[in-house]
Amino acid sequence: MLSRTREAKSRHRKADNVRHYFHPSAEAIAEVASLSPLAAVAG
């Protein structure tokens, strides 16, 4: 149980690191968001 929780946190941290080091332009973010079918749900 504990190891599974640690795994999930580790996976989440990795995603945060990717987000931290990858800085696309605002235009790119808007374009991807507009193309994403999840945009309406998430937004």
C-alpha positions, 0 to 999 in steps of 0.5 A: 500500500505504502509503496503504491502511494510512493509510486503515485507521488513519484509519477506525479513529481515527474510530470511536474518536472516536465511541466517545469522545464517545458515552457511553450509559448502562450500561443502554442498552449492556446492552440493545443487547448483549442484542439483538445476535446478535453478543453471544454471539460477541463476549462 
